[in-house]
Amino acid sequence: MTERPPARNWHLIISIVLSALAVLYFLTQSLTLGIFCLLDILTAQGDLTQAITTGLLTWASILGGILLLPILLLSIYRLREQPIPAWLDTNRKVVPKVVMWLIFAWPIVVFIGWLVAGSPKAAAFLLGPINIIAAGLPVLWMYNAAQWKLKAGSQFRKWQVFGFSFAATPILISIVELVVLLSLGLVVLLWVSFKISIDPSFEHTVVYLFTKVQLVGDDLEAAIRLFESYLLQPSILFWMAAIFCGIIPIIEEICKPLVLWFLVGRNITEREGFIGGVLCGAGFALMENVLYATAFSTAEDWLFVTIGRGGTSVLHMLASGLVGWGLAKSWQKGKWGFQIFTILAAISLHGFWNLFALFSGIAPIYLYGLETTIWQDLVFYVPLVVLLIVYAVCLFLIRRHFVKKQLSEQTNDIFGSDSH
Protein backbone atom coordinates (compact mmCIF):
# COMPACT_ATOMS: atom_id res chain seq x y z
CA MET A 1 0.00 0.00 0.00
CA THR A 2 1.56 3.32 -1.10
CA GLU A 3 1.79 6.17 1.35
CA ARG A 4 -0.07 9.35 0.56
CA PRO A 5 2.20 12.38 0.26
CA PRO A 6 2.03 14.86 3.13
CA ALA A 7 -0.74 17.44 2.85
CA ARG A 8 1.80 20.27 2.69
CA ASN A 9 3.21 18.82 -0.53
CA TRP A 10 -0.08 19.17 -2.38
CA HIS A 11 0.29 22.93 -2.23
CA LEU A 12 3.69 22.65 -3.91
CA ILE A 13 2.48 20.14 -6.50
CA ILE A 14 -0.40 22.44 -7.47
CA SER A 15 2.08 25.33 -7.65
CA ILE A 16 4.38 23.31 -9.94
CA VAL A 17 1.54 22.27 -12.27
CA LEU A 18 -0.01 25.75 -12.54
CA SER A 19 3.29 27.59 -12.97
CA ALA A 20 4.50 25.04 -15.55
CA LEU A 21 1.28 25.45 -17.54
CA ALA A 22 1.53 29.25 -17.31
CA VAL A 23 5.17 29.26 -18.46
CA LEU A 24 4.29 26.92 -21.34
CA TYR A 25 1.34 29.13 -22.30
CA PHE A 26 3.41 32.33 -22.39
CA LEU A 27 6.28 30.75 -24.29
CA THR A 28 3.90 29.16 -26.84
CA GLN A 29 2.14 32.50 -27.22
CA SER A 30 5.46 34.29 -27.72
CA LEU A 31 6.50 31.78 -30.40
CA THR A 32 3.17 32.18 -32.21
CA LEU A 33 3.25 35.96 -32.05
CA GLY A 34 6.90 35.96 -33.12
CA ILE A 35 5.98 34.05 -36.29
CA PHE A 36 3.15 36.49 -37.03
CA CYS A 37 5.55 39.40 -36.40
CA LEU A 38 8.01 38.07 -38.98
CA LEU A 39 5.18 37.53 -41.47
CA ASP A 40 3.97 41.09 -40.89
CA ILE A 41 7.47 42.41 -41.55
CA LEU A 42 7.94 40.35 -44.70
CA THR A 43 4.51 41.18 -46.15
CA ALA A 44 4.33 44.82 -45.07
CA GLN A 45 4.38 47.35 -47.88
CA GLY A 46 5.89 50.31 -46.09
CA ASP A 47 3.48 50.24 -43.12
CA LEU A 48 5.04 48.34 -40.21
CA THR A 49 2.46 49.40 -37.59
CA GLN A 50 1.02 45.90 -37.20
CA ALA A 51 4.50 44.34 -37.08
CA ILE A 52 5.57 46.73 -34.30
CA THR A 53 2.48 45.96 -32.23
CA THR A 54 2.89 42.21 -32.70
CA GLY A 55 6.57 42.50 -31.80
CA LEU A 56 5.76 44.32 -28.56
CA LEU A 57 3.20 41.64 -27.64
CA THR A 58 5.75 38.93 -28.44
CA TRP A 59 8.22 40.37 -25.96
CA ALA A 60 5.46 40.86 -23.39
CA SER A 61 4.73 37.11 -23.64
CA ILE A 62 8.44 36.29 -23.29
CA LEU A 63 8.52 38.45 -20.16
CA GLY A 64 5.53 36.55 -18.75
CA GLY A 65 7.25 33.20 -19.22
CA ILE A 66 10.50 34.43 -17.66
CA LEU A 67 8.83 35.99 -14.60
CA LEU A 68 6.78 32.87 -13.84
CA LEU A 69 9.76 30.53 -14.19
CA PRO A 70 11.12 31.28 -10.65
CA ILE A 71 7.83 30.11 -9.13
CA LEU A 72 8.19 26.78 -10.94
CA LEU A 73 11.83 26.35 -9.91
CA LEU A 74 11.28 27.41 -6.29
CA SER A 75 8.33 25.01 -6.03
CA ILE A 76 10.49 22.14 -7.29
CA TYR A 77 13.33 22.93 -4.86
CA ARG A 78 10.93 23.19 -1.93
CA LEU A 79 9.23 19.91 -2.86
CA ARG A 80 12.64 18.21 -2.95
CA GLU A 81 13.59 20.00 0.29
CA GLN A 82 16.71 21.36 -1.38
CA PRO A 83 18.31 24.75 -0.70
CA ILE A 84 17.69 27.55 -3.17
CA PRO A 85 20.68 28.01 -5.53
CA ALA A 86 22.55 31.30 -5.22
CA TRP A 87 21.56 32.53 -8.70
CA LEU A 88 17.87 32.22 -7.76
CA ASP A 89 18.19 33.88 -4.34
CA THR A 90 16.96 37.49 -4.55
CA ASN A 91 17.39 37.98 -0.79
CA ARG A 92 21.15 38.45 -1.13
CA LYS A 93 22.24 41.85 0.20
CA VAL A 94 23.88 42.85 -3.06
CA VAL A 95 20.61 42.61 -5.05
CA PRO A 96 18.78 45.62 -3.49
CA LYS A 97 21.91 47.76 -3.80
CA VAL A 98 22.28 46.98 -7.50
CA VAL A 99 18.58 47.67 -8.12
CA MET A 100 18.80 51.07 -6.41
CA TRP A 101 21.46 52.16 -8.92
CA LEU A 102 19.58 50.79 -11.94
CA ILE A 103 17.10 53.68 -11.87
CA PHE A 104 19.79 55.95 -13.32
CA ALA A 105 19.69 53.83 -16.48
CA TRP A 106 15.95 54.44 -16.93
CA PRO A 107 16.17 57.91 -18.61
CA ILE A 108 18.77 56.54 -21.01
CA VAL A 109 16.59 53.53 -21.89
CA VAL A 110 13.54 55.78 -22.39
CA PHE A 111 15.55 58.13 -24.62
CA ILE A 112 16.81 55.22 -26.75
CA GLY A 113 13.26 53.85 -26.92
CA TRP A 114 11.98 57.22 -28.14
CA LEU A 115 14.59 57.28 -30.91
CA VAL A 116 13.82 53.67 -31.91
CA ALA A 117 10.03 54.28 -31.83
CA GLY A 118 10.53 57.04 -34.40
CA SER A 119 12.01 54.57 -36.90
CA PRO A 120 9.45 51.88 -37.89
CA LYS A 121 12.07 49.45 -39.20
CA ALA A 122 14.14 49.65 -36.03
CA ALA A 123 11.02 49.57 -33.82
CA ALA A 124 9.79 46.33 -35.38
CA PHE A 125 12.95 44.55 -34.19
CA LEU A 126 14.27 46.49 -31.19
CA LEU A 127 11.42 48.29 -29.41
CA GLY A 128 10.07 45.11 -27.72
CA PRO A 129 12.98 44.50 -25.31
CA ILE A 130 13.50 48.24 -24.80
CA ASN A 131 9.82 48.61 -23.91
CA ILE A 132 10.08 45.83 -21.29
CA ILE A 133 13.11 47.47 -19.63
CA ALA A 134 11.54 50.95 -19.74
CA ALA A 135 8.28 49.62 -18.27
CA GLY A 136 9.92 47.39 -15.68
CA LEU A 137 12.69 49.53 -14.17
CA PRO A 138 10.39 52.01 -12.34
CA VAL A 139 8.33 49.13 -10.94
CA LEU A 140 11.40 47.21 -9.79
CA TRP A 141 13.03 50.28 -8.27
CA MET A 142 9.92 51.46 -6.43
CA TYR A 143 9.21 47.99 -5.01
CA ASN A 144 12.83 47.69 -3.93
CA ALA A 145 12.64 51.08 -2.21
CA ALA A 146 9.31 50.28 -0.52
CA GLN A 147 10.58 47.04 1.07
CA TRP A 148 14.20 48.13 1.71
CA LYS A 149 15.52 46.43 4.88
CA LEU A 150 12.08 45.02 5.70
CA LYS A 151 11.63 41.33 6.53
CA ALA A 152 8.32 40.34 5.03
CA GLY A 153 7.75 36.65 4.40
CA SER A 154 9.47 33.96 2.36
CA GLN A 155 10.90 34.52 -1.09
CA PHE A 156 8.67 31.74 -2.44
CA ARG A 157 5.50 33.45 -1.19
CA LYS A 158 6.57 36.78 -2.65
CA TRP A 159 7.11 35.23 -6.09
CA GLN A 160 3.70 33.56 -5.92
CA VAL A 161 1.95 36.82 -5.01
CA PHE A 162 3.79 38.71 -7.74
CA GLY A 163 3.25 36.01 -10.39
CA PHE A 164 -0.50 35.80 -9.77
CA SER A 165 -0.83 39.61 -9.79
CA PHE A 166 1.15 39.84 -13.04
CA ALA A 167 -0.45 37.00 -15.00
CA ALA A 168 -3.96 36.47 -13.60
CA THR A 169 -5.15 39.66 -11.88
CA PRO A 170 -5.07 41.92 -14.99
CA ILE A 171 -7.19 39.38 -16.89
CA LEU A 172 -9.71 39.13 -14.05
CA ILE A 173 -9.94 42.92 -13.70
CA SER A 174 -10.34 43.34 -17.48
CA ILE A 175 -13.25 40.89 -17.48
CA VAL A 176 -14.98 42.62 -14.55
CA GLU A 177 -14.47 46.07 -16.09
CA LEU A 178 -15.72 44.84 -19.47
CA VAL A 179 -18.88 43.42 -17.91
CA VAL A 180 -19.52 46.66 -16.01
CA LEU A 181 -18.86 48.86 -19.06
CA LEU A 182 -21.08 46.69 -21.27
CA SER A 183 -23.84 46.99 -18.66
CA LEU A 184 -23.43 50.77 -18.68
CA GLY A 185 -23.43 50.69 -22.48
CA LEU A 186 -26.73 48.82 -22.41
CA VAL A 187 -28.17 51.51 -20.12
CA VAL A 188 -26.97 54.21 -22.54
CA LEU A 189 -28.50 52.32 -25.46
CA LEU A 190 -31.84 52.12 -23.65
CA TRP A 191 -31.63 55.84 -22.88
CA VAL A 192 -30.89 56.67 -26.53
CA SER A 193 -33.86 54.55 -27.62
CA PHE A 194 -36.11 56.37 -25.14
CA LYS A 195 -34.75 59.76 -26.24
CA ILE A 196 -35.45 58.95 -29.89
CA SER A 197 -39.01 57.90 -29.06
CA ILE A 198 -39.81 61.27 -27.49
CA ASP A 199 -37.60 63.48 -29.70
CA PRO A 200 -37.53 62.54 -33.43
CA SER A 201 -34.85 65.18 -34.15
CA PHE A 202 -32.47 63.33 -31.84
CA GLU A 203 -32.65 60.34 -34.19
CA HIS A 204 -31.23 62.47 -37.03
CA THR A 205 -28.30 63.47 -34.81
CA VAL A 206 -27.57 59.84 -33.91
CA VAL A 207 -27.75 58.70 -37.55
CA TYR A 208 -25.52 61.60 -38.63
CA LEU A 209 -22.85 60.75 -36.01
CA PHE A 210 -23.02 57.03 -36.82
CA THR A 211 -22.50 57.76 -40.53
CA LYS A 212 -19.58 60.07 -39.78
CA VAL A 213 -17.94 57.45 -37.55
CA GLN A 214 -18.12 54.92 -40.39
CA LEU A 215 -16.49 57.41 -42.75
CA VAL A 216 -13.75 58.26 -40.24
CA GLY A 217 -12.72 54.63 -39.80
CA ASP A 218 -9.49 54.19 -37.80
CA ASP A 219 -8.55 57.89 -37.82
CA LEU A 220 -8.61 58.59 -34.07
CA GLU A 221 -7.88 62.30 -34.40
CA ALA A 222 -10.76 62.76 -36.84
CA ALA A 223 -13.07 60.87 -34.47
CA ILE A 224 -12.06 63.16 -31.60
CA ARG A 225 -12.75 66.20 -33.78
CA LEU A 226 -16.16 64.79 -34.62
CA PHE A 227 -17.14 64.29 -30.96
CA GLU A 228 -15.20 67.25 -29.54
CA SER A 229 -18.27 69.43 -28.92
CA TYR A 230 -20.10 66.51 -27.26
CA LEU A 231 -17.17 65.36 -25.12
CA LEU A 232 -16.81 68.78 -23.51
CA GLN A 233 -20.45 68.96 -22.37
CA PRO A 234 -20.78 69.01 -18.53
CA SER A 235 -23.03 65.92 -18.44
CA ILE A 236 -20.57 63.90 -20.55
CA LEU A 237 -17.64 65.07 -18.43
CA PHE A 238 -19.52 64.05 -15.29
CA TRP A 239 -20.12 60.51 -16.53
CA MET A 240 -16.54 60.19 -17.77
CA ALA A 241 -15.33 61.22 -14.32
CA ALA A 242 -17.78 58.83 -12.65
CA ILE A 243 -16.43 55.91 -14.68
CA PHE A 244 -12.71 56.69 -14.65
CA CYS A 245 -12.52 58.18 -11.15
CA GLY A 246 -15.16 56.07 -9.41
CA ILE A 247 -16.10 52.76 -10.99
CA ILE A 248 -12.66 51.74 -12.32
CA PRO A 249 -10.79 52.56 -9.06
CA ILE A 250 -13.36 50.59 -7.03
CA ILE A 251 -13.00 47.52 -9.26
CA GLU A 252 -9.21 47.62 -9.42
CA GLU A 253 -8.51 48.31 -5.74
CA ILE A 254 -10.82 45.52 -4.62
CA CYS A 255 -9.50 42.98 -7.16
CA LYS A 256 -5.77 43.79 -7.23
CA PRO A 257 -4.94 42.28 -3.79
CA LEU A 258 -7.19 39.27 -4.44
CA VAL A 259 -4.31 36.77 -4.12
CA LEU A 260 -3.70 37.90 -0.52
CA TRP A 261 -6.98 36.28 0.50
CA PHE A 262 -5.27 32.90 -0.04
CA LEU A 263 -3.07 33.81 2.96
CA VAL A 264 -6.01 33.84 5.39
CA GLY A 265 -5.15 31.69 8.37
CA ARG A 266 -1.37 31.96 7.92
CA ASN A 267 -1.15 34.68 10.56
CA ILE A 268 0.79 37.12 8.39
CA THR A 269 2.07 40.27 10.05
CA GLU A 270 1.02 43.79 9.11
CA ARG A 271 4.44 44.26 7.53
CA GLU A 272 3.97 41.14 5.41
CA GLY A 273 0.49 42.32 4.42
CA PHE A 274 1.83 45.70 3.31
CA ILE A 275 4.70 44.23 1.27
CA GLY A 276 2.33 41.61 -0.18
CA GLY A 277 0.00 44.41 -1.28
CA VAL A 278 2.89 46.35 -2.80
CA LEU A 279 3.82 43.21 -4.75
CA CYS A 280 0.23 42.92 -5.98
CA GLY A 281 0.40 46.49 -7.23
CA ALA A 282 3.83 45.88 -8.79
CA GLY A 283 2.68 42.83 -10.75
CA PHE A 284 -0.44 44.56 -12.01
CA ALA A 285 1.45 47.77 -12.84
CA LEU A 286 4.14 45.93 -14.80
CA MET A 287 1.61 44.14 -17.01
CA GLU A 288 -0.30 47.39 -17.55
CA ASN A 289 2.88 49.33 -18.37
CA VAL A 290 4.02 46.79 -20.96
CA LEU A 291 0.62 46.48 -22.66
CA TYR A 292 -0.27 50.20 -22.68
CA ALA A 293 2.83 50.97 -24.76
CA THR A 294 1.61 48.66 -27.55
CA ALA A 295 -1.10 51.17 -28.50
CA PHE A 296 1.20 54.06 -29.50
CA SER A 297 0.99 55.69 -32.95
CA THR A 298 3.97 58.08 -32.81
CA ALA A 299 7.30 58.17 -30.99
CA GLU A 300 5.96 60.99 -28.79
CA ASP A 301 2.98 58.81 -27.83
CA TRP A 302 5.33 56.02 -26.71
CA LEU A 303 7.42 58.52 -24.74
CA PHE A 304 4.44 60.05 -22.91
CA VAL A 305 2.86 56.65 -22.18
CA THR A 306 6.13 55.17 -20.86
CA ILE A 307 6.89 58.10 -18.57
CA GLY A 308 3.27 58.37 -17.42
CA ARG A 309 2.97 54.66 -16.66
CA GLY A 310 6.15 54.86 -14.60
CA GLY A 311 4.33 57.29 -12.32
CA THR A 312 1.19 55.17 -12.25
CA SER A 313 3.28 52.31 -10.82
CA VAL A 314 3.69 54.30 -7.58
CA LEU A 315 -0.09 54.68 -7.32
CA HIS A 316 -0.76 50.96 -7.80
CA MET A 317 1.84 49.88 -5.24
CA LEU A 318 0.78 52.44 -2.62
CA ALA A 319 -2.94 51.67 -2.98
CA SER A 320 -2.55 47.89 -2.92
CA GLY A 321 -0.01 48.16 -0.10
CA LEU A 322 -2.59 49.97 2.01
CA VAL A 323 -5.22 47.31 1.32
CA GLY A 324 -2.73 44.53 2.14
CA TRP A 325 -1.83 46.26 5.40
CA GLY A 326 -5.51 46.54 6.30
CA LEU A 327 -6.16 42.88 5.48
CA ALA A 328 -3.29 41.66 7.68
CA LYS A 329 -4.31 43.90 10.58
CA SER A 330 -7.94 42.81 10.37
CA TRP A 331 -6.97 39.10 10.34
CA GLN A 332 -4.47 39.48 13.14
CA LYS A 333 -6.25 41.91 15.46
CA GLY A 334 -9.81 42.02 14.17
CA LYS A 335 -9.42 45.68 13.14
CA TRP A 336 -12.06 45.62 10.42
CA GLY A 337 -12.58 49.37 10.74
CA PHE A 338 -8.97 49.90 9.69
CA GLN A 339 -9.55 47.55 6.75
CA ILE A 340 -12.50 49.62 5.54
CA PHE A 341 -10.40 52.78 5.94
CA THR A 342 -7.51 51.40 3.86
CA ILE A 343 -9.83 50.25 1.06
CA LEU A 344 -11.55 53.65 0.94
CA ALA A 345 -8.14 55.36 1.03
CA ALA A 346 -6.87 53.20 -1.85
CA ILE A 347 -9.98 53.93 -3.95
CA SER A 348 -9.69 57.65 -3.19
CA LEU A 349 -5.99 57.76 -4.11
CA HIS A 350 -6.75 55.99 -7.39
CA GLY A 351 -9.76 58.21 -8.05
CA PHE A 352 -7.77 61.44 -7.53
CA TRP A 353 -5.02 60.15 -9.81
CA ASN A 354 -7.47 59.34 -12.60
CA LEU A 355 -9.20 62.69 -12.11
CA PHE A 356 -5.96 64.63 -12.59
CA ALA A 357 -5.04 62.40 -15.55
CA LEU A 358 -8.44 63.11 -17.11
CA PHE A 359 -7.95 66.83 -16.45
CA SER A 360 -4.50 66.81 -18.09
CA GLY A 361 -5.99 65.18 -21.19
CA ILE A 362 -9.16 67.25 -21.56
CA ALA A 363 -8.09 70.72 -20.36
CA PRO A 364 -5.71 71.41 -23.30
CA ILE A 365 -8.44 70.40 -25.78
CA TYR A 366 -10.95 72.65 -24.00
CA LEU A 367 -8.59 75.67 -24.06
CA TYR A 368 -6.60 75.23 -27.27
CA GLY A 369 -8.45 72.60 -29.31
CA LEU A 370 -6.69 69.58 -30.77
CA GLU A 371 -3.77 71.60 -32.13
CA THR A 372 -1.70 71.85 -28.94
CA THR A 373 2.06 71.97 -28.50
CA ILE A 374 4.01 69.61 -26.26
CA TRP A 375 4.72 72.45 -23.83
CA GLN A 376 1.04 73.35 -23.57
CA ASP A 377 0.26 69.72 -22.77
CA LEU A 378 3.06 69.49 -20.20
CA VAL A 379 1.70 72.43 -18.18
CA PHE A 380 -1.45 70.47 -17.39
CA TYR A 381 0.59 67.49 -16.17
CA VAL A 382 2.06 69.54 -13.30
CA PRO A 383 -0.77 68.61 -10.85
CA LEU A 384 -0.23 64.95 -11.70
CA VAL A 385 3.51 65.28 -11.01
CA VAL A 386 2.75 66.88 -7.64
CA LEU A 387 0.37 64.04 -6.82
CA LEU A 388 3.06 61.53 -7.82
CA ILE A 389 5.50 63.11 -5.36
CA VAL A 390 2.89 63.02 -2.59
CA TYR A 391 2.15 59.34 -3.23
CA ALA A 392 5.86 58.44 -3.29
CA VAL A 393 6.38 60.26 0.03
CA CYS A 394 3.40 58.38 1.53
CA LEU A 395 4.89 55.06 0.40
CA PHE A 396 8.24 55.87 2.00
CA LEU A 397 6.60 57.09 5.23
CA ILE A 398 4.71 53.80 5.57
CA ARG A 399 7.97 51.93 4.95
CA ARG A 400 9.64 54.06 7.62
CA HIS A 401 6.84 53.17 10.05
CA PHE A 402 7.43 49.46 9.52
CA VAL A 403 11.22 49.81 9.75
CA LYS A 404 10.86 51.46 13.17
CA LYS A 405 8.40 48.78 14.24
CA GLN A 406 10.77 46.04 13.05
CA LEU A 407 13.69 47.56 14.98
CA SER A 408 11.50 47.76 18.08
CA GLU A 409 10.58 44.08 17.72
CA GLN A 410 14.22 43.11 17.30
CA THR A 411 15.19 45.12 20.39
CA ASN A 412 12.46 43.45 22.43
CA ASP A 413 13.63 40.04 21.25
CA ILE A 414 17.22 40.81 22.30
CA PHE A 415 16.27 42.04 25.77
CA GLY A 416 13.76 39.23 26.13
CA SER A 417 16.43 36.62 25.40
CA ASP A 418 18.87 38.35 27.81
CA SER A 419 16.34 38.23 30.63
CA HIS A 420 16.24 34.45 30.33
Number of C-alpha atoms within 10 A of each C-alpha: 3 4 5 6 8 8 8 9 14 12 12 19 15 12 18 20 12 15 23 17 15 20 22 15 15 21 20 15 19 23 16 12 20 21 15 17 24 16 12 20 22 11 12 13 8 9 13 20 19 15 26 27 21 24 29 30 22 25 23 23 22 21 20 22 24 14 18 25 20 18 26 24 17 25 23 17 14 14 16 10 9 10 10 15 9 9 7 12 14 11 12 11 9 9 12 20 13 11 17 16 11 14 16 11 12 18 12 12 17 20 13 14 24 23 16 19 26 15 14 19 18 13 24 24 17 17 26 24 18 20 25 21 18 27 29 21 21 24 28 22 17 25 23 16 18 25 24 16 14 18 14 18 15 10 15 17 15 17 21 23 24 25 25 21 29 25 19 16 24 20 13 16 19 13 12 16 16 12 12 16 15 12 12 13 12 12 12 12 12 12 12 14 14 11 14 16 12 10 11 10 11 15 16 12 12 13 11 11 15 12 11 14 16 10 12 14 10 10 10 10 10 16 17 14 13 15 12 15 10 13 16 15 10 10 11 12 15 11 12 15 17 14 18 19 23 19 16 20 22 19 16 26 25 16 18 31 28 19 19 18 11 9 15 12 9 10 13 19 17 21 26 23 27 30 28 33 33 33 34 32 30 31 30 30 29 24 21 17 24 24 17 15 23 20 14 17 13 13 18 15 14 22 20 15 20 22 17 16 23 22 22 22 27 25 25 28 32 31 31 33 30 28 32 31 26 25 30 28 23 17 19 16 9 12 14 14 11 17 21 15 14 21 22 18 16 25 25 18 21 24 22 17 22 21 19 19 18 16 17 19 14 18 14 19 16 14 10 12 12 15 9 12 10 9 8 13 17 12 11 18 17 13 15 21 14 11 18 19 14 11 22 18 13 14 24 17 13 17 21 16 11 20 18 12 13 16 12 12 11 12 12 12 12 11 10 10 9 8 7 5
